[in-house]
């Protein structure tokens, strides 16, 4: 083993590879962890105050002498951490100064140890400069030094560069495409490409995931993505705790997963997977606050359409268990026709005490995401609030009326509230029209809706 300090050679020493060890899951994970720790040695950036002081010393020395000779060896080894400092002000970056880079490159090429190169690699992956010239020059310096290095602690990065060309102009795209076809655990692939530690949450990793999302969108548009495949790829977007690695990717996530279905509907399993992921990690536009930046217009429309579907289906399931069949069978068929035609733009469940208790024990998908119907009256009652052609509809379970409020009626109940008074959803709250479910009520209701909104029922 040639090159590197005695400490490096001792640290890099390992038993010769034994094939069966690699095949044992526990041993394989242990070996990966050892390799990861060795690969990340020297990859921790200095603390914020140290960075500021280091930047001040080096820039002051450079401005005075235009050389590096006056700096301590410790400062020289840590130069990579301030090449792109401060991150928010690229105009001050030493990495933009060509004369500085030229002198530093000359110094770096003479080094036998791995620590300065490790720092340069992880600083680059952490910041991933948006200035193309700066990024290209930094990446070229890394490639040249990797080619010349004999340090065993850089062998993993040399292999990554050969296999994935991490530091080429299209490095993020190459890794993203390789990730799409990878069938193992996300953590194993991150180890393989070196996106661990500070690199896992760096700008390079973020760009890889942006590219990954674009590739996922393409496969969804081509209808070539199965639910199992998509579930495994969405796991790449999450950290060890199950949260998003990058919360600022909410909008790209929503666009990639929802926009392919602006004019068509995926199969039920894929639809449920996407809807659940969006609600959990991007947000539920019905409750809480989801900014327009997180959920742009087209993804929002698609998601709301899907939520209307699931809300009505859950209401149907719940009423099958709480309402008498003679009360509900005809109403279920009637409102499903409007649902299937796409006329219902919003829908929200409001549950009484007993109905809510039953719902929480059932297999309803959105358990807990309902409005609360105030006390009084039958505790097993429920209300389905809908927006149909601009008209607000309150359809009661059991013996309740169906009530309508026109768009200019200030007393119309608002959808997606968490608590409702019973009276607010009844005829007595200034409803513009209401009907008892008797006789030819379907014909009378559909005729009124058509007159007010132009929406035809089509199945009555």
Buried (B, 14 or more C-beta within 10 A) or exposed (E): EEBBBEEBBEBBEEEEEEEEEEEEEEEEBEBBEEBBEBBBBBBEBBEEEEBBBBBEBBBEBBEEEEEBEEBEEEBBBBBBBBBBBBEEEBEBBBBBBEEBBEBBBEBBEEBEBBBBBBBBBBBBBBBBBEBEEBBBBBBBBBBBBBEEBEBBBBBBBBEBBEEBBBBBEEBBBBBBBBBBEBEEEBBEBBBBBBBBBBBBBBBBBBBBBBBBBBBBBBBBBEEEBEBEBBBBBBEBBBEEEEEBBBEEBBBBBBBBBBBBBEEEEBEEEBBBBBBEBBBEBBBBBBBEEBEEEBBBEBBBBBBBBBBBBBBBBBBBBBBEEBBEEEBBEEBBEBBBBBBEEEBBBBBBBBBBBBBBEBBEEEEBBBEEBBBBBBEEBBBBBBBBBBBBBEBBBBBBBBEBBBBBBBEEBEEBBEBBBEEBEBEBBBBEBEBBBBBEBEEEBBEBBBBBBEEBBEBBBEEB
